[in-house]
Amino acid sequence: MKNTETQRTVPDDRLVQALFELRDALVNASLLLQDIEFQIDLARRMEAARDSNALIERVRSF
């Protein structure tokens, strides 16, 4: 019976290690996506600020 327990431990250890690696990869992917989202949001906010400033200047010129 002890031999069976030993045989199960090896695949279980590999599974646990693989799950940890998967978790780490998913966390890294999530962080990268948040960075990308921030960069896109920053670009959109800058564009909106330029557009609104141009509109304000246009209204002031009337």
N, C-alpha and C positions, 0 to 999 in steps of 0.2 A: 504494500500500500504506500509505503514511503517513496518508492520509486515513481509511482504515479503522481504524487504531489510534486516531486522534483521536476517531472516532465511538464507539469502545468505551470510551474513558476517561470520557466524560461519564456514561453510565449506571452504570459501575463506581463512580465517585465518589459518585453518588447512593445506590447500594446500600450502600456503606461507611458513608456518613453515616446512612442509615436504620438500619443495623445498630447503629451506636453509640447512636443515639437509643433504639432498642428495648432495648439493654442497660441504658442509664440508667433507662429506665422500669421495667424488671424489677427492677433493684437498689432503686429507690425503693419499689416495691410490696412487695418482700421486707422492707425496713426497716419499712414501715408495718405489715405483718402481724406482725412481731416485736414492735412496740410494742403492738399490740392483744393479742397473746398474753400479753405481760407484764402488761397491765392486767387481763385476765381471770384470770390466775394469781394476781395480787395480791389480787383480790377473793375468790377461792376460798380463799386462805390465811387471809385475815382472817375469813372466815365459819367456816372450820374452827377457828380459834383461839377465836372466840366460842362455838362449839358445845362445844369441849372444855373451856373454862373453865366454861361452864354445867353440864356434866356433872360436873366436879370439884367444883363448889360443891354440886351435888345429892348427891353421894356423901358429902361432908363433913357435910352436914346430918343424915345418918342416925346 
